Amino acid sequence: MSLVRRMRAFSPIFQLHWFLGITAGTVLVVVGVTGGLMSFQQDILEWLNTDTTRHLQSDQPRLPPQELVARYRSANPDHSISSLYWRQDRPYPVLLGYRTPETTGRRGERTLIDPFTAEPMGLVRGQWTFGLIHQIHRWLAAGDTGKFIVGVSTITLIILSVTGLYIRWQRRPRQGWRWLWPRALGGKLAGEWHAVLGLWALLIYLLASLTGLWWSFDWYRDGARALFASGAHAPHPTLATPVSSPDLARVWAQIEPEMADAQSVAIRLPRQPDAPVEIHYVPADALHEYADDELFVHPATGAILGADRFDDKSAGDKLLASVYALHMGAFFGTPGIVIVMIASFAMPLFFVTGLLLYLRRRRMKRRVAPAPQLADNAPAGTDALLVAYASQSGLAERIASGTAVALQQGGVAVRMAALGDLTPTCLGSHRQALFVVSTHGEGDAPVAARHFDRHFCGTGEPRLEQLDYALLALGDTDYADSYCAFGRRLDRALRERGARALLTPIEVDKADETALDHWHAVLAHQFGVASVKAEPAFARWRLAERRILNPESLGGPTAWLRLVPGNGDEAAWQAGDVVEIRPRHAPQLIDNWLAANDLDPVTPVVAHETATTLGAALADRQLPDTAAPLAGNNASQAWLDDRPTLAARDYSIANVDTGNGVELVVRLARHDGGTGLASSWLVEQAPLDAPIDLRLRANPGFRANSDADAAPALFIGNGTGIAGLRGHLQARVRAGQHANWLIFGERERARDFYFQDEINAWQADGALAHLDLAFSRDADNGRYVQTALAAQAERLREWVAAGATIFVCGSHAGMAPGVTSVLVEILGAEAVEAMNDAQRIRMDVY
């Protein structure tokens, strides 16, 4: 089976495993815990009845069986004795079975008697409790219904064991010895220890399940006998002359020498006059404490008529006679009982960790910072305001959603749609429209809107004289040649068709809040609503860890960061999502600027609804080149209020949600002889535990398609683009999806191979099917990711034919267009366009 086919078959097995674990887990926990409690039942009872057992440690000899029976009958003449049982390897009462005229049932009644006086001793302390535990373990104390439920759950445990082993093999097909110890702790505790401890307990659970079914289903017991029994059992002899009353003294006199070293002895008196007395005893050298021998003794003479000894049985018969010993672990002595007990008590651990994994998987599928949803999407028509968006990273969609919801709450009939879901003709049915669009790559429309771009911006039809519109274009001035290119192209096409702009198109650089506030304000005025702003607030996070990934690199430092919510709340996201971080100025820069403009840093002001000083308040504000002198009591506050906050920066999340916060990969940017504001703050200046203003944002354009989870995935990236790829790879490895191919490039392998140990471990475990590396400054491997991709043309065609999704993350200058060019060259322009339309090529480039 190929890797791709194997992974497609794996997902249903994983689904079956967690479904059975969740549904049958509660019953298995009950059965496991009660089984563990029963492991040392005899020792616990003796401990609970210390006074009784101390009395039974007398040096005086025990009464022989015939004397015990005679004394008991003298006190209870209406009791017919049926059996005697006692242990000879430890002090304990004699268990006497009897029947009365009123007795019903096959087994009759039982009582405990003093082995020295034959006096009744009453119920042993704890015996009733263990009786209840036994009923719960066997049939949930619910009769035949409970017995059936326990049986089905036992079969479920077998399936869980087998599927769990298969899942473990799929995730680590090689180096099996590494299965025995977890690769990580912390947030990965549930998954790793669930798998590792499950492997340790696998054989125990299989043994306990296969033997436990013996008591659950008659068909299973009959099948086991048919499979293993030899049929060569010693027949129960019958007496030629019936005996009305057994002579227990003669019987005991005959067998007593053989019973001297026995661990335990049981005497069953015949109920029929032609039946012998049955003696069951466990020899001192028995294989286990349930490996008993059986003697058939003449009730009148004491002569031994036959024997069925354990050592004389066939292997199959010994196995059947040892079912209970195997089930309890006693077959392997005290160590076996201890191991089975530990495994039994561990059953709740597997249920809890499995439940945590299930809940985490569900949580990872939720949207992060979801866009507000309209209460009711109005039908297309002239009365509905159309709000259309084209989003690559999710920001445009969120802004459009917030705008649409705010307008709807203000009484405006709103219809919201993705631009890629519209046709040019659809616009003709509306009189008013708002467009929120971003630009991707080298001036392209977002992937989902490229079909609309080709068919709308390239022609002059249809005419749209009836349409009034407003447009918000998102871009980044760091890419001057393509800044807001798609937004400008869409604006030009609307004007050429005769549509009228309600206001001058608003262009937003790096999600600048001043520009967004202007958009919200003019729309609120245009449509007569109180407010249109519906952006989620930034939350206060904390910088928990920072580590330089590439010391002495030619490209400057790249840092790995871990940030955790400052208030301890959980935050959920999916692989491919991003964070928005509002950076801060370095304290020294603020001090120098204030001194240069003759401003007092300790002037009291209010920022973000908190009283603070001017110097502290300017940490997240845009600073002009110069500031005019501030005069008047409120001059400093008014001037501060006019200062826009620093634009937030987007960073790809480099890990899956494990409850330990988000991980980022940030390179220190260098330009114009200095360093980037946000990158220098995160990489060099912010101290550990520093507060970070952060907002999670869903990135639909770079998330995995849930419908193709089991399909192969090709990951292509360079530099810090490994962050977005790593999150996806972690998610797929955790889900057991091993059809993964990574192409990664940087400068030097010796210094810039980020997460090398983790990636190599994935490859060694079979979780990474293929790995191609490209280090541009290495003399022996001086190439780029696009050249590495071009060298694997045949494999690329095979993976695309198998349904692979391609994820590209990294620089949009050089790498992204280079990869696109190679894809077109190998697959053809039409195939690449079809993959874009099907969202099988997903990019997060910057």
C-alpha positions in Angstrom: 0.0 0.0 0.0 1.4 3.4 -1.0 1.9 6.1 1.6 -1.0 8.2 0.2 -3.4 5.2 0.2 -2.2 4.2 3.7 -2.9 7.6 5.1 -6.4 7.7 3.6 -7.1 4.4 5.3 -5.8 5.6 8.6 -8.3 8.3 9.3 -11.3 6.0 9.7 -9.4 3.8 12.1 -8.5 6.9 14.2 -12.1 8.0 14.2 -13.2 4.5 15.3 -10.6 4.5 18.0 -11.7 7.7 19.7 -15.4 7.0 19.1 -15.2 3.7 20.9 -13.0 5.2 23.6 -15.5 7.9 24.3 -18.6 5.8 24.2 -17.3 2.7 26.1 -14.8 4.5 28.3 -17.0 5.0 31.4 -17.9 1.2 31.6 -14.2 0.3 31.1 -13.2 2.7 33.9 -15.7 1.0 36.2 -14.6 -2.5 35.2 -10.9 -1.5 35.5 -11.1 0.1 38.9 -13.2 -2.7 40.4 -10.8 -5.3 38.9 -7.9 -3.5 40.5 -9.6 -3.5 43.9 -10.1 -7.2 43.7 -6.5 -8.0 42.9 -5.4 -8.5 46.5 -8.9 -9.1 48.0 -7.7 -12.0 50.3 -4.8 -9.9 51.7 -7.1 -6.9 52.3 -9.7 -9.0 54.0 -7.1 -10.5 56.3 -5.8 -7.0 57.1 -9.4 -5.8 57.9 -9.9 -8.8 60.1 -6.6 -8.8 62.0 -8.2 -9.8 65.3 -9.8 -12.8 63.7 -6.6 -13.9 61.9 -4.6 -13.4 65.1 -6.8 -15.8 66.9 -6.5 -18.3 64.0 -2.7 -18.3 64.4 -3.0 -20.7 67.4 -0.5 -23.5 67.7 -3.2 -26.0 68.5 -4.1 -28.4 65.7 -7.2 -27.7 63.5 -10.2 -29.9 63.9 -10.3 -32.6 61.2 -13.2 -32.3 58.7 -15.3 -34.9 60.3 -15.1 -33.3 63.7 -15.9 -29.8 62.2 -19.0 -31.3 60.5 -20.1 -33.2 63.6 -19.9 -30.2 65.9 -21.6 -28.0 63.4 -24.5 -30.5 62.9 -25.0 -30.8 66.6 -25.8 -27.1 66.7 -27.6 -27.0 63.4 -29.4 -30.4 63.0 -31.5 -29.2 60.0 -28.5 -28.2 57.9 -27.2 -30.6 55.3 -23.5 -30.1 54.8 -22.4 -29.9 51.1 -18.8 -28.6 51.2 -15.8 -27.6 53.2 -13.0 -25.2 52.1 -10.0 -24.0 53.9 -6.5 -22.6 53.2 -3.5 -24.3 54.8 -0.9 -21.7 53.7 -2.4 -18.9 55.8 -4.7 -18.6 58.9 -8.3 -18.1 57.8 -11.7 -19.5 58.8 -13.2 -22.6 57.2 -15.9 -21.9 54.6 -18.7 -24.4 55.1 -21.5 -24.9 52.6 -24.9 -26.2 53.6 -28.5 -26.6 52.6 -31.7 -26.4 54.5 -35.2 -27.5 53.7 -35.9 -23.9 52.6 -32.8 -23.5 50.5 -33.3 -22.7 46.8 -30.7 -22.6 44.1 -27.9 -24.9 43.2 -25.1 -23.5 45.4 -27.0 -23.4 48.7 -25.8 -21.3 51.6 -22.3 -20.7 53.0 -20.9 -19.7 56.4 -17.6 -19.2 58.1 -16.7 -21.4 61.1 -13.8 -21.4 63.5 -11.3 -24.2 62.5 -10.6 -24.9 66.2 -14.2 -24.9 67.7 -16.5 -25.1 64.7 -18.4 -22.1 66.0 -19.9 -19.8 63.4 -17.8 -16.6 63.0 -20.3 -14.5 61.1 -19.6 -12.3 58.1 -15.9 -11.3 57.6 -15.5 -7.6 57.8 -15.3 -6.3 54.2 -16.8 -9.4 52.7 -20.0 -7.7 51.7 -18.2 -4.8 50.1 -16.0 -7.1 48.0 -19.1 -9.0 47.1 -20.6 -5.8 45.7 -17.4 -4.9 43.9 -17.4 -8.4 42.3 -21.0 -7.9 41.1 -20.1 -4.5 39.6 -17.0 -5.9 37.9 -18.9 -8.8 36.4 -22.2 -7.4 35.5 -22.4 -3.8 36.8 -24.7 -5.1 39.5 -27.4 -5.1 36.9 -28.1 -8.7 36.1 -28.0 -10.0 32.5 -28.2 -6.5 31.0 -25.1 -5.4 32.9 -23.4 -8.6 32.0 -24.0 -7.9 28.3 -22.8 -4.3 28.6 -19.6 -5.5 30.2 -19.1 -8.1 27.5 -19.5 -5.6 24.7 -17.2 -3.1 26.4 -14.6 -5.9 26.8 -14.8 -6.5 23.1 -14.4 -2.7 22.6 -11.2 -2.8 24.7 -9.8 -5.4 22.3 -10.6 -3.1 19.4 -9.1 -0.1 21.2 -5.9 -2.0 21.9 -5.5 -3.2 18.3 -6.4 0.2 16.7 -4.2 2.0 19.2 -1.2 -0.1 18.2 -2.0 0.5 14.5 -2.2 4.3 15.1 1.1 4.2 17.0 2.7 2.3 14.2 1.4 4.8 11.6 2.9 7.7 13.5 6.2 5.9 14.2 6.6 3.2 11.6 10.3 2.9 12.3 12.6 2.9 15.4 9.9 1.0 17.4 12.0 1.2 20.6 11.2 4.9 20.8 7.6 3.9 21.2 8.4 3.1 24.9 9.1 6.7 26.0 7.3 10.0 25.2 9.1 12.5 23.0 7.7 15.5 24.9 6.0 16.6 28.1 4.1 19.7 29.0 1.2 20.5 26.7 1.8 17.3 24.8 1.4 15.1 27.9 -2.0 13.8 27.1 -1.1 12.6 23.6 2.3 11.2 24.2 1.6 9.5 27.5 -1.7 8.2 26.2 0.2 6.4 23.4 3.2 5.3 25.5 1.3 4.0 28.5 -1.2 2.4 26.1 1.7 0.5 24.5 3.0 -0.6 27.9 -0.4 -1.9 28.9 -1.4 -3.3 25.6 -0.6 -7.0 26.3 -2.2 -6.8 29.7 -5.4 -5.3 28.4 -5.6 -7.9 25.6 -5.0 -10.7 28.0 -7.6 -9.4 30.5 -10.1 -8.9 27.7 -9.7 -12.2 26.0 -10.0 -14.0 29.3 -12.8 -11.8 30.7 -15.1 -12.7 27.8 -15.1 -16.2 29.3 -17.7 -15.1 31.8 -19.6 -12.7 29.5 -20.8 -14.9 26.7 -21.7 -18.6 26.4 -20.8 -18.6 22.7 -17.3 -17.4 23.6 -16.8 -20.0 26.3 -18.1 -22.8 24.1 -15.9 -21.7 21.3 -12.8 -21.6 23.5 -13.5 -25.2 24.7 -14.0 -26.4 21.2 -10.7 -24.8 20.2 -8.5 -25.8 23.1 -10.1 -28.7 25.0 -8.6 -32.1 24.3 -11.7 -34.1 25.5 -9.4 -36.4 27.5 -10.9 -35.6 30.9 -11.1 -38.2 33.6 -14.7 -39.4 33.9 -16.6 -38.9 37.1 -16.9 -42.4 38.5 -20.2 -43.7 39.8 -20.6 -46.2 42.7 -21.7 -49.7 42.1 -23.4 -49.7 45.5 -25.1 -46.4 46.6 -23.9 -44.9 49.9 -26.6 -43.1 51.9 -24.2 -41.1 54.2 -20.4 -40.5 53.5 -17.9 -41.6 56.2 -15.9 -38.4 56.3 -13.5 -39.9 58.8 -12.4 -42.7 56.5 -12.3 -40.3 53.5 -10.0 -37.9 55.4 -7.8 -40.7 56.8 -7.2 -41.9 53.3 -6.3 -38.5 51.7 -4.8 -36.6 54.6 -1.2 -37.6 53.8 -1.5 -36.2 50.3 -3.1 -33.0 51.7 -0.4 -32.2 54.2 1.5 -29.7 52.0 -1.5 -28.4 50.0 -2.1 -24.7 49.8 -5.8 -25.1 50.0 -8.3 -28.0 50.2 -12.0 -28.2 49.2 -14.2 -31.2 50.0 -17.5 -31.5 48.1 -19.9 -34.1 49.5 -22.1 -35.9 47.0 -25.8 -35.0 46.6 -26.6 -38.3 45.0 -26.0 -41.7 46.7 -24.1 -43.1 43.8 -21.7 -40.2 43.4 -18.2 -40.0 44.9 -16.7 -37.4 47.2 -14.8 -34.7 45.2 -11.5 -33.4 46.7 -10.0 -30.3 45.1 -6.6 -29.2 46.3 -3.8 -26.9 45.2 -0.4 -28.7 45.6 2.5 -26.8 47.2 4.4 -26.8 43.9 1.4 -25.9 41.7 2.0 -23.7 38.6 -0.3 -21.0 40.2 -2.7 -20.8 43.1 -5.7 -21.9 40.9 -3.9 -25.0 39.4 -5.8 -27.5 41.4 -5.8 -31.3 41.3 -9.1 -33.3 41.7 -9.6 -36.7 43.5 -12.7 -38.8 43.4 -13.0 -40.8 46.7 -15.4 -43.5 47.7 -17.6 -42.1 50.4 -17.7 -45.3 52.5 -14.2 -46.7 52.2 -12.1 -43.7 51.4 -10.6 -45.5 48.4 -9.4 -43.2 45.6 -11.5 -44.0 42.6 -9.9 -41.6 40.1 -7.9 -38.4 39.7 -7.7 -35.4 37.4 -4.4 -33.8 38.0 -3.4 -30.4 36.5 0.1 -31.6 35.5 -1.4 -34.4 33.4 -3.7 -32.1 31.4 -2.9 -31.2 27.8 -1.7 -27.7 27.0 -5.1 -26.6 25.9 -6.8 -28.0 29.0 -4.2 -26.3 31.2 -5.0 -23.0 29.4 -8.7 -23.4 30.0 -8.1 -24.3 33.6 -6.0 -21.2 34.0 -8.4 -18.6 32.6 -9.1 -17.0 36.0 -5.4 -17.1 36.9 -4.5 -15.4 33.6 -7.3 -12.8 34.0 -6.1 -11.9 37.5 -2.4 -12.1 36.7 -1.9 -14.8 39.3 -0.6 -17.1 36.6 2.6 -15.1 36.8 2.7 -15.0 40.6 2.6 -11.9 42.8 4.4 -9.7 40.2 1.7 -10.6 37.7 -1.0 -9.6 40.1 0.7 -6.3 40.8 1.1 -5.5 37.1 -2.5 -6.3 36.3 -3.7 -4.2 39.2 -1.7 -1.2 38.1 -3.0 -1.6 34.5 -6.5 -1.8 35.9 -6.2 1.3 38.0 -4.7 3.1 35.0 -7.9 2.7 33.0 -9.3 6.1 34.1 -6.0 7.7 32.9 -6.6 6.5 29.4 -10.2 7.6 29.5 -9.3 11.1 30.8 -6.3 11.6 28.4 -8.3 10.3 25.5 -11.2 12.7 26.4 -8.7 15.6 26.6 -7.3 14.7 23.2 -10.8 14.6 21.8 -11.7 17.9 23.3 -8.5 19.4 22.1 -9.1 18.1 18.6 -12.6 19.7 18.6 -11.1 23.0 20.0 -8.5 23.1 17.3 -11.2 22.9 14.6 -12.9 26.1 16.0 -12.4 29.4 14.3 -10.0 31.7 16.1 -11.3 35.3 16.6 -14.3 34.4 14.3 -15.7 37.1 12.2 -19.0 38.4 13.5 -22.0 36.7 11.9 -25.0 38.4 10.4 -28.3 37.6 12.1 -29.9 37.2 8.7 -28.3 37.5 5.3 -30.6 39.6 3.2 -31.5 38.2 -0.3 -29.9 39.8 -3.3 -31.8 42.8 -4.6 -31.9 46.6 -4.9 -33.0 47.1 -1.3 -30.0 45.2 0.2 -26.6 46.7 0.8 -24.0 44.3 -0.6 -20.9 43.9 1.5 -18.3 42.0 -0.5 -14.8 41.0 0.6 -11.7 39.4 -0.9 -9.4 38.1 1.9 -6.2 36.2 1.9 -5.1 36.3 5.5 -8.6 36.8 7.0 -8.3 40.5 7.9 -10.5 41.8 5.1 -13.1 39.2 5.9 -13.1 40.2 9.5 -13.4 43.9 8.8 -16.2 43.3 6.3 -18.1 41.1 8.7 -17.8 43.6 11.5 -18.9 46.4 9.2 -21.9 44.3 8.0 -23.0 43.3 11.5 -22.8 46.9 12.8 -24.8 48.2 9.8 -27.4 45.5 10.2 -27.8 46.3 13.9 -28.3 49.9 12.8 -31.3 48.9 10.7 -29.7 48.5 7.3 -30.6 45.4 5.2 -27.3 43.8 4.5 -26.2 41.0 2.2 -22.6 39.8 2.7 -20.7 37.6 0.3 -17.2 36.7 -0.7 -16.1 38.4 -3.9 -15.1 35.1 -5.4 -18.7 33.8 -5.0 -20.1 36.7 -7.1 -20.3 37.2 -10.8 -20.1 40.6 -12.6 -23.8 40.2 -13.4 -24.7 39.8 -9.7 -23.5 43.3 -9.0 -26.3 44.6 -11.3 -29.0 43.6 -8.9 -27.7 46.0 -6.1 -27.9 49.7 -5.9 -25.3 50.0 -3.1 -22.2 48.0 -2.3 -19.2 48.1 0.0 -16.0 46.4 -1.0 -13.2 45.3 1.4 -10.3 43.8 -0.5 -6.7 42.9 0.1 -3.8 42.5 -2.3 -1.8 39.3 -2.4 1.7 38.6 -3.8 2.8 40.8 -6.7 -0.4 42.8 -7.0 -2.7 39.8 -7.3 -6.2 39.4 -6.0 -6.5 36.9 -3.1 -6.6 33.3 -4.4 -10.3 32.9 -3.8 -11.1 36.1 -5.8 -8.8 35.6 -8.8 -11.6 34.2 -11.0 -13.7 37.3 -10.3 -10.6 39.5 -11.0 -10.0 37.9 -14.4 -13.6 38.2 -15.6 -14.5 41.6 -14.1 -11.4 43.8 -14.1 -10.4 42.8 -17.7 -13.6 43.8 -19.5 -16.1 46.7 -19.5 -19.3 44.7 -19.2 -21.8 44.7 -17.7 -22.6 48.3 -17.1 -23.3 49.4 -13.5 -24.6 52.9 -13.7 -27.1 52.1 -10.9 -24.4 51.1 -8.4 -23.0 53.4 -5.6 -20.1 51.9 -3.8 -17.4 52.5 -1.2 -14.1 50.6 -1.2 -11.5 49.8 1.5 -8.2 48.5 0.1 -5.7 46.7 2.4 -2.0 46.7 1.5 1.5 47.2 2.7 3.7 50.1 1.7 6.8 48.0 2.2 5.9 46.6 -1.3 5.5 49.9 -3.1 5.1 48.4 -6.6 2.1 46.3 -5.6 0.6 48.4 -2.7 -3.2 48.0 -2.8 -2.9 47.0 -6.5 -6.0 44.8 -6.6 -8.1 47.4 -4.7 -7.0 50.1 -7.2 -7.7 47.7 -10.1 -11.2 47.0 -8.8 -11.9 50.7 -8.2 -10.9 51.5 -11.8 -13.1 48.7 -13.2 -16.1 49.8 -11.2 -15.7 53.4 -12.5 -15.2 52.2 -16.1 -18.6 50.5 -15.8 -20.3 53.6 -14.6 -20.5 52.9 -10.9 -20.3 56.0 -8.6 -18.0 56.2 -5.6 -19.8 57.2 -2.4 -16.4 58.4 -1.1 -12.8 58.3 -2.1 -11.4 54.8 -1.8 -9.6 54.4 1.6 -6.3 52.6 1.5 -5.0 50.9 4.7 -1.3 50.4 5.3 -0.5 47.4 7.6 -4.0 47.5 9.2 -3.4 51.0 10.3 -6.1 51.8 12.9 -6.4 55.5 11.9 -7.4 54.6 8.4 -9.8 51.9 9.7 -11.3 54.4 12.1 -11.9 56.8 9.2 -13.6 54.0 7.2 -15.9 53.3 10.2 -16.7 57.0 10.7 -17.6 57.8 7.2 -19.8 54.7 6.9 -21.6 55.6 10.1 -22.3 59.1 8.8 -23.3 57.8 5.3 -25.9 55.3 6.6 -26.9 57.2 9.8 -25.9 54.6 12.4 -24.2 55.3 15.7 -21.1 53.3 15.0 -19.7 50.9 12.5 -16.5 49.9 14.3 -16.6 46.2 15.4 -13.0 45.2 15.7 -12.1 42.8 18.6 -9.8 44.3 21.2 -6.2 43.4 21.7 -5.6 41.2 24.7 -2.6 41.5 27.1 -0.2 38.5 26.6 3.2 37.8 28.2 6.5 37.0 26.6 7.3 33.7 28.3 10.4 32.5 26.4 12.8 33.7 23.7 15.7 31.8 22.0 17.9 32.7 19.0 17.6 30.0 16.5 20.6 30.9 14.3 23.6 32.3 16.3 26.2 33.9 14.0 24.0 33.6 10.9 24.8 35.6 7.9 21.3 36.8 7.8 21.0 38.2 11.2 19.3 36.8 14.3 16.0 34.9 14.0 14.2 34.3 17.3 11.8 31.7 18.5 9.3 33.2 20.9 6.6 31.7 23.1 3.8 34.0 24.3 1.1 33.1 26.8 -2.2 34.9 27.8 -1.5 37.3 30.6 -4.7 36.5 32.4 -4.2 32.7 32.2 -7.2 32.3 29.9 -7.1 29.6 27.2 -6.8 30.7 23.6 -7.6 28.4 20.7 -6.5 28.6 17.1 -5.9 26.4 14.1 -2.8 25.7 12.1 -2.3 28.4 9.6 -3.7 31.2 11.7 -1.8 34.4 12.6 -1.4 36.8 15.5 -1.5 40.6 15.3 1.0 42.2 17.6 1.0 45.9 18.4 4.7 46.7 18.9 6.3 49.2 21.2 9.1 51.8 21.0 12.3 51.1 22.9 12.3 53.1 26.2 15.6 54.8 25.2 14.1 56.0 21.9 11.1 57.6 23.7 13.4 59.2 26.3 15.6 60.7 23.5 12.5 61.9 21.5 11.0 63.6 24.6 14.3 65.3 25.4 14.7 66.5 21.8 11.2 68.0 21.9 11.6 69.4 25.4 8.6 67.4 26.8 8.4 66.1 30.4 8.2 62.3 30.4 6.3 62.2 33.7 3.4 64.4 32.7 0.3 62.7 33.9 -2.1 61.5 31.1 -4.7 58.8 30.5 -4.0 56.2 27.8 -6.3 53.2 27.1 -8.5 54.2 30.0 -5.6 54.0 32.4 -3.8 56.8 34.3 -0.1 56.8 33.3 2.7 59.1 32.3 3.4 60.7 28.9 6.6 58.7 28.5 4.8 55.4 29.1 1.8 56.3 27.0 4.0 57.0 23.9 5.3 53.4 23.9 2.7 52.3 21.4 2.0 55.6 19.6 3.3 56.9 16.3 5.9 59.7 17.0 6.1 62.7 14.6 9.5 64.0 13.7 8.9 67.0 15.9 6.3 68.2 18.4 5.1 71.8 18.9 5.4 73.1 22.5 2.4 72.0 24.6 0.7 74.8 26.5 -2.4 74.6 28.8 -3.7 72.2 31.3 -5.0 69.6 28.9 -2.6 70.2 26.0 -0.6 67.0 26.7 -3.7 64.9 26.9 -5.2 66.4 23.7 -2.0 66.0 21.9 -1.7 62.3 23.0 -5.3 61.6 21.9 -4.4 62.7 18.4 -1.4 60.4 18.2 -2.4 57.2 16.3 -1.3 53.8 17.8 1.4 51.9 16.0 0.2 49.6 13.3 -0.1 46.0 14.3 2.2 43.4 12.7 1.1 40.0 11.5 3.1 36.9 12.4 2.3 33.3 11.5 1.7 31.0 14.5 4.4 28.3 14.5 2.7 25.7 16.6 -0.6 23.9 17.2 -2.7 24.7 20.2 -1.4 22.6 23.1 -2.4 25.0 25.9 1.2 26.4 26.2 0.6 29.6 24.3 1.6 30.6 20.8 5.0 30.2 19.2 6.4 32.7 16.7 9.5 32.8 14.5 10.7 36.5 14.0 13.7 37.6 12.1 15.4 40.9 13.1 14.6 43.2 10.1 17.4 45.5 8.9 16.8 48.5 6.6 18.1 52.1 6.1 21.0 51.4 8.5 18.6 50.5 11.3 16.3 47.7 12.5 12.6 47.2 12.2 10.5 48.6 15.0 8.4 45.5 15.7 11.1 42.9 15.1 13.8 44.7 17.1 11.3 45.0 20.0 10.4 41.4 19.9 13.9 40.0 19.2 16.1 42.3 21.2 14.3 44.8 23.5 11.2 43.3 25.2 12.3 41.6 28.5 10.9 38.3 29.4 7.5 38.6 31.1 7.0 41.9 29.2 3.3 42.6 28.3 2.4 42.1 24.7 -0.7 43.5 23.0 -1.8 40.5 20.9 -4.9 39.5 18.9 -5.5 36.1 17.3 -6.8 36.1 13.8 -8.2 33.3 11.7 -6.5 32.9 8.4 -8.9 31.0 6.1 -6.7 31.4 3.1 -3.9 29.3 4.7 -5.8 26.9 6.9 -6.1 23.3 5.9 -9.1 22.1 4.0 -10.9 19.9 6.5 -12.4 17.8 3.6 -8.8 17.0 2.5 -7.3 16.2 5.9 -6.2 12.7 4.8 -4.9 13.9 1.4 -1.1 14.4 0.9 0.3 17.9 1.6 3.3 19.6 0.2 4.9 22.4 2.3 7.2 24.9 0.6 8.8 27.8 2.4 11.9 29.8 3.1 13.3 31.6 6.2 10.7 32.5 8.8 8.1 31.0 6.6 8.9 27.7 8.4 6.6 29.1 11.1 3.3 28.7 9.2 4.5 25.3 7.8 5.5 24.0 11.2 2.1 24.6 12.6 0.5 22.6 9.8 3.1 19.8 10.1 2.5 19.5 13.8 -1.2 19.3 13.3 -0.9 16.6 10.6 1.7 14.5 12.6 -0.6 14.6 15.7 -3.5 13.5 13.5 -1.5 10.6 12.1 -1.3 12.0 8.6 2.1 11.1 7.3 1.8 11.9 3.6 3.8 15.1 4.2 6.6 16.6 1.9 8.6 19.6 3.1 10.8 21.8 0.9 12.6 24.4 3.1 15.3 26.9 2.2 17.6 29.4 4.0 21.1 30.6 3.8 23.4 28.1 5.6 22.5 24.6 6.8 25.0 24.8 9.7 23.3 27.9 11.2 19.9 28.4 9.6 18.2 25.0 9.6 15.4 26.0 12.0 13.8 23.2 14.1 16.3 20.7 12.7 15.9 18.2 15.5 12.1 18.2 15.2 12.1 17.9 11.4 14.7 15.1 11.5 12.7 13.2 14.1 9.6 13.5 11.9 11.5 12.1 9.0 13.0 9.3 11.1 9.6 8.3 12.4 8.0 8.3 9.0 5.8 11.3 9.7 7.6 13.2 7.0 7.6 11.2 3.8 10.0 13.5 1.9 12.4 16.3 2.9 14.2 18.6 0.4 16.5 21.3 1.7 17.9 24.3 -0.2 20.6 26.5 1.4 21.6 29.3 -0.9 25.0 30.1 0.6 26.3 26.5 1.0 28.8 25.7 -1.7 27.7 22.1 -2.0 23.9 22.9 -2.0 23.7 26.4 -3.3 20.1 26.6 -4.5 16.7 28.0 -3.6 13.4 26.3 -2.8 12.0 26.9 -6.3 15.0 25.0 -7.8 14.6 22.2 -5.3 11.0 22.0 -6.4 11.9 22.0 -10.1 14.2 19.0 -9.4 11.3 16.9 -8.1 9.0 17.4 -11.1 7.9 13.8 -11.3 7.1 13.5 -7.6 5.2 16.8 -7.8 3.0 15.4 -10.5 2.3 12.2 -8.6 1.4 14.1 -5.4 -0.9 16.5 -7.2 -2.6 13.6 -9.0 -3.2 12.1 -5.5 -5.0 15.2 -4.4 -2.2 17.0 -2.6 -2.7 20.5 -1.3 0.3 22.9 -1.6 1.1 25.3 1.2 3.6 28.1 0.5 4.8 30.4 3.3 7.7 32.9 3.2 8.9 35.9 1.2 6.7 37.2 -1.6 9.7 38.7 -3.3 11.6 35.9 -5.1 10.4 32.8 -3.4 6.6 33.0 -4.0 6.7 34.0 -7.7 9.5 31.6 -8.3 7.5 28.7 -6.8 4.4 29.7 -8.9 6.5 29.8 -12.0 7.8 26.3 -11.4 4.3 25.0 -10.7 3.1 26.5 -14.0 6.1 25.0 -15.8 5.6 21.5 -14.5 1.8 21.3 -14.2 0.7 23.8 -16.8 -1.1 27.1 -16.4 -4.6 25.6 -16.6 -3.9 23.0 -13.9 -2.4 25.7 -11.5 -5.5 27.9 -12.1 -7.8 25.0 -11.4 -5.9 24.2 -8.2 -6.2 27.9 -7.2 -9.9 27.8 -7.8 -10.2 24.6 -5.7 -8.1 26.2 -3.0 -5.5 23.5 -3.3 -2.7 26.1 -3.4 -2.6 28.1 -0.2 -0.2 30.9 0.3 0.9 33.0 3.3 3.6 35.3 1.9 4.9 38.6 3.1 
